[in-house]
Amino acid sequence: MRRIVISVVVGLFILPGLAMAEGGGFDEELFEIFLKARVGTGKPVFWYSTGEVYSYPGGKLLARMEGIDTARLVRDTDDPHTAYQLSRKTFVYRDPVTDEIFREVNGKKASHIKYPYQYITYKLEGDKLLTSVEQGSGVRLRKLGPMDTMAAQRLGDVAQFAAPLFLNFETPRGKYEAFEHYDFFIQPGGSMPNQLSWMRYGDLPPFLGPGRTIIHLVGWRVESFDALPETIKAWVENEAQLWLQPPKDMDEIRELQKPNDAAE
């Protein structure tokens, strides 16, 4: 796929240096297939993922990961080619030997992934799917896009959607560089499970030390919180109760975007 370079909107600033592979291949049917599989039809859906964190370039297994993304779909009442994903996600790092959730490593407190919300807009334009993302709060509110990275194709009866993302820009904490790639495999006729393969190249989580990492996760969709594995259900019920369900509406998301003294 051809690479292009565009700018990314971050808060009120334009950050150059987001290189992307140009997507395409969508039609109205593939647009609807993707929305229904990824976000559902209005009822909350859950994507469960599990995988590994490796040092790079050494390839040492440093942690296992487990988590969920829960989302609901909102359709644009005026434009059938625009839809919104109201979602949030949480992931935990586990000891690769004992499988226990890391609390600290070498005296450093472990920090796990908790996104209180992600607000994503999907807009079909020609054969491209334009994607815009909002996340964060207050001065850390991030607005990314619109991006046209996602490519769609049919592999026999399976619909496959590939979304590469190249990140390369300056932040107040220094240069940020990472690569992520999402591959969704949607089974014919809505049969389950639909599947996701995700990988990331970037910095290690700080509590695991300095250096770079390769993370790989595989995921699949389930229809309810109760259908998730007990391991991640225990984490959510005991330590991440907000993630029991996705945001209920835009009012909740706008409230979460307001400055939060504890998070600033």
C-alpha positions as CSV (number, residue, x, y, z in Angstrom):
1,M,0.0,0.0,0.0
2,R,1.2,3.5,-0.8
3,R,2.4,5.7,2.0
4,I,1.4,9.3,2.4
5,V,2.2,11.9,5.1
6,I,-0.6,14.1,6.6
7,S,-1.0,16.2,9.7
8,V,-2.7,15.2,12.9
9,V,-4.9,17.5,15.0
10,V,-3.8,17.2,18.7
11,G,-5.8,19.5,20.9
12,L,-5.6,22.9,19.3
13,F,-2.2,22.1,17.6
14,I,-1.4,20.6,14.2
15,L,1.3,18.0,14.5
16,P,3.1,16.9,11.3
17,G,4.6,13.5,10.8
18,L,1.8,10.9,10.9
19,A,2.7,8.7,7.9
20,M,0.0,6.4,6.7
21,A,-0.7,3.7,4.2
22,E,-3.5,4.8,2.0
23,G,-6.6,2.7,2.4
24,G,-9.6,2.0,0.1
25,G,-11.7,-0.8,-1.4
26,F,-14.9,0.1,0.5
27,D,-18.4,0.0,-0.8
28,E,-21.7,0.4,1.0
29,E,-21.9,-3.3,1.8
30,L,-18.4,-3.5,3.3
31,F,-19.1,-0.3,5.2
32,E,-22.1,-1.9,6.8
33,I,-20.3,-5.2,7.4
34,F,-17.5,-3.4,9.3
35,L,-19.8,-1.3,11.4
36,K,-22.1,-4.2,12.4
37,A,-19.1,-6.4,13.3
38,R,-16.9,-3.7,15.0
39,V,-19.6,-1.7,16.9
40,G,-22.8,-3.6,16.6
41,T,-26.2,-2.1,15.9
42,G,-26.8,-0.1,19.1
43,K,-26.6,-2.8,21.8
44,P,-23.2,-2.8,23.6
45,V,-20.6,-5.3,22.2
46,F,-17.4,-6.5,23.6
47,W,-14.1,-7.4,22.0
48,Y,-11.8,-9.5,24.1
49,S,-8.0,-9.7,23.4
50,T,-5.0,-11.6,24.8
51,G,-1.4,-11.6,23.8
52,E,2.3,-11.0,24.6
53,V,4.8,-8.1,25.2
54,Y,8.3,-8.8,23.9
55,S,11.5,-6.8,24.2
56,Y,12.9,-5.6,20.9
57,P,15.2,-6.6,19.3
58,G,16.0,-9.3,21.9
59,G,12.6,-11.0,21.8
60,K,12.3,-11.7,25.5
61,L,8.8,-12.3,26.7
62,L,8.3,-9.6,29.4
63,A,4.5,-9.8,30.0
64,R,1.2,-11.1,28.9
65,M,-1.7,-8.8,28.1
66,E,-5.4,-9.2,28.5
67,G,-8.2,-6.7,27.9
68,I,-11.5,-5.6,26.5
69,D,-12.9,-2.9,24.3
70,T,-16.6,-2.3,24.7
71,A,-18.5,-0.2,22.3
72,R,-21.9,0.9,21.0
73,L,-23.0,2.3,17.6
74,V,-24.8,5.6,17.0
75,R,-25.9,6.3,13.5
76,D,-26.0,9.8,12.0
77,T,-29.7,10.7,11.6
78,D,-29.0,12.8,8.5
79,D,-26.2,10.9,6.7
80,P,-26.4,7.1,6.2
81,H,-22.7,7.1,5.4
82,T,-21.6,8.5,8.8
83,A,-21.6,6.6,12.1
84,Y,-20.1,7.0,15.5
85,Q,-18.4,4.6,17.9
86,L,-18.8,5.3,21.6
87,S,-16.3,3.0,23.3
88,R,-13.8,2.5,26.1
89,K,-11.0,-0.1,26.7
90,T,-8.9,-1.5,29.5
91,F,-5.9,-3.9,29.3
92,V,-3.8,-5.4,32.1
93,Y,-0.2,-6.6,32.1
94,R,0.4,-10.1,33.6
95,D,3.4,-11.9,34.8
96,P,4.5,-14.3,32.0
97,V,5.2,-17.1,34.4
98,T,2.6,-16.8,37.2
99,D,-0.1,-15.0,35.1
100,E,-0.7,-12.7,38.0
101,I,-1.5,-9.1,37.3
102,F,1.6,-7.0,37.7
103,R,1.4,-4.6,40.7
104,E,5.1,-3.5,40.6
105,V,8.3,-4.5,38.8
106,N,11.7,-3.8,40.4
107,G,10.1,-1.3,42.7
108,K,8.2,0.5,40.0
109,K,4.4,0.6,40.2
110,A,2.7,-1.1,37.3
111,S,0.3,1.1,35.3
112,H,-2.3,-0.6,33.3
113,I,-4.3,0.7,30.3
114,K,-7.6,2.4,31.0
115,Y,-9.2,4.6,28.4
116,P,-12.4,6.0,29.9
117,Y,-13.7,6.7,26.4
118,Q,-12.8,6.8,22.8
119,Y,-15.1,8.6,20.4
120,I,-14.6,7.5,16.7
121,T,-16.4,8.9,13.6
122,Y,-16.6,6.7,10.5
123,K,-17.5,8.3,7.2
124,L,-17.7,6.5,3.9
125,E,-16.5,8.7,1.0
126,G,-16.3,6.9,-2.3
127,D,-14.2,3.8,-1.7
128,K,-12.5,5.3,1.4
129,L,-13.4,5.1,5.0
130,L,-12.5,8.3,6.8
131,T,-11.8,7.8,10.5
132,S,-11.6,10.5,13.2
133,V,-10.7,9.8,16.8
134,E,-11.2,11.8,20.1
135,Q,-9.7,10.7,23.4
136,G,-8.3,12.3,26.6
137,S,-9.5,15.2,28.7
138,G,-8.7,18.8,29.4
139,V,-5.3,19.9,28.0
140,R,-4.7,16.2,27.0
141,L,-7.6,16.0,24.7
142,R,-6.5,14.5,21.4
143,K,-8.3,14.8,18.1
144,L,-6.8,12.6,15.4
145,G,-7.8,12.6,11.7
146,P,-9.6,12.4,9.5
147,M,-7.5,9.4,8.4
148,D,-8.1,7.2,5.4
149,T,-5.7,4.4,6.3
150,M,-8.2,1.5,6.5
151,A,-8.2,-0.9,3.5
152,A,-11.1,-3.3,2.8
153,Q,-11.2,-6.5,0.8
154,R,-13.0,-9.8,0.5
155,L,-11.1,-13.0,1.1
156,G,-13.6,-15.5,-0.2
157,D,-16.6,-15.2,2.1
158,V,-14.6,-13.4,4.7
159,A,-14.4,-9.5,4.8
160,Q,-11.0,-8.3,5.9
161,F,-10.2,-4.8,7.1
162,A,-6.6,-3.6,7.6
163,A,-5.7,-0.4,9.4
164,P,-2.0,0.6,9.7
165,L,-0.9,3.6,11.7
166,F,2.5,5.2,11.7
167,L,3.1,7.7,14.5
168,N,6.0,10.1,14.5
169,F,5.8,13.5,16.2
170,E,7.1,15.7,19.0
171,T,5.3,15.9,22.4
172,P,6.0,17.9,25.6
173,R,7.7,14.8,26.9
174,G,9.8,14.3,23.8
175,K,9.6,12.5,20.5
176,Y,6.8,9.9,20.1
177,E,7.3,7.1,17.6
178,A,5.2,4.0,17.2
179,F,3.6,1.7,14.7
180,E,0.3,-0.2,15.1
181,H,-1.6,-2.4,12.8
182,Y,-5.1,-3.7,13.1
183,D,-6.5,-6.6,11.0
184,F,-10.2,-7.5,11.4
185,F,-11.6,-10.7,9.9
186,I,-15.4,-10.7,9.7
187,Q,-17.0,-14.1,9.1
188,P,-19.8,-14.5,6.5
189,G,-23.4,-14.0,7.4
190,G,-22.6,-12.5,10.8
191,S,-21.4,-15.9,12.1
192,M,-19.1,-15.7,15.1
193,P,-16.6,-15.2,16.3
194,N,-15.3,-12.3,14.3
195,Q,-11.5,-11.9,14.9
196,L,-8.8,-9.2,15.3
197,S,-5.1,-9.4,15.1
198,W,-3.2,-6.3,16.5
199,M,0.4,-5.5,16.7
200,R,2.4,-2.5,18.0
201,Y,6.1,-1.4,17.8
202,G,7.0,1.3,20.2
203,D,8.4,2.1,23.7
204,L,8.0,-0.3,26.6
205,P,5.6,0.6,29.4
206,P,7.8,2.5,31.8
207,F,7.5,0.0,34.7
208,L,8.9,-2.7,32.4
209,G,12.1,-0.6,31.8
210,P,13.6,1.4,29.0
211,G,13.7,0.2,25.4
212,R,11.4,-0.8,22.6
213,T,8.8,-3.5,22.4
214,I,6.7,-5.6,20.1
215,I,3.2,-6.3,21.3
216,H,0.9,-8.7,19.6
217,L,-2.7,-9.4,20.5
218,V,-5.4,-11.6,19.1
219,G,-9.1,-10.8,19.8
220,W,-12.6,-11.8,19.1
221,R,-16.1,-10.4,19.7
222,V,-18.5,-11.6,22.3
223,E,-22.1,-10.5,22.8
224,S,-22.1,-9.6,26.4
225,F,-20.0,-8.9,29.5
226,D,-21.1,-12.2,31.0
227,A,-19.6,-14.1,28.0
228,L,-16.1,-12.8,28.7
229,P,-13.4,-15.0,30.4
230,E,-13.5,-14.9,34.1
231,T,-10.0,-13.5,34.4
232,I,-10.8,-10.2,32.7
233,K,-14.3,-10.1,34.3
234,A,-12.6,-10.1,37.7
235,W,-10.4,-7.2,36.8
236,V,-13.3,-5.1,35.6
237,E,-15.7,-5.9,38.4
238,N,-13.1,-5.3,41.1
239,E,-10.8,-2.6,39.7
240,A,-12.4,-1.1,36.5
241,Q,-16.1,-0.9,37.0
242,L,-16.5,1.9,34.5
243,W,-15.7,-0.6,31.8
244,L,-18.7,-2.8,32.5
245,Q,-20.4,-1.1,29.6
246,P,-19.5,1.5,27.0
247,P,-20.5,5.2,27.2
248,K,-24.2,5.5,27.1
249,D,-24.4,8.7,25.0
250,M,-22.5,11.8,23.8
251,D,-23.4,13.7,27.0
252,E,-21.3,11.2,28.9
253,I,-18.3,11.5,26.5
254,R,-18.4,15.4,26.7
255,E,-18.4,15.2,30.4
256,L,-15.4,12.8,30.4
257,Q,-13.6,15.3,28.1
258,K,-13.7,18.1,30.6
259,P,-10.6,18.9,32.6
260,N,-10.0,16.5,35.4
261,D,-7.6,17.8,38.2
262,A,-6.6,14.2,39.1
263,A,-5.6,13.5,35.5
264,E,-4.0,16.8,34.5
